[in-house]
């Protein structure tokens, strides 16, 4: 399974640099760098959106759980 993932990553990278491979080395490396930065920024934005959506659904549940536990603790007496 990891080989399949690696192969997909390599193929995706190779397909993204097809046009750059026929240029001079400096231009090719600069275009690859710019494309990688654009991809990293897009992935970072996507991650922030997904984590935000997850937290929006998780936080209300945590607030309810906190309230329930707080009520239980407030009504529990420790006897010595």
C-alpha positions, 0 to 999 in steps of 0.5 A: 500500500505505501508503494501505491501512495508513493507512486501516486505522489511521484506521478502527481509531482512529475505531471506538475513539472512536465512543462518546466522540464524543457526549460533551463535549469534555473528557470525550471527550479524556480517554476518548481519552487513556485508551484510547490509553494502554491500547492503548500499554501492551498493544502494549508488553507484546506487543512485549516478549513477542515479543522475549523469545521471539525472544531465547530462540531466538536466544541458544542459537544464538549460544552454539553459534556462539561456542563453535565460533569460540572453538575455531577461534581457540584452535587457529589459530596465527599464524606470523611 
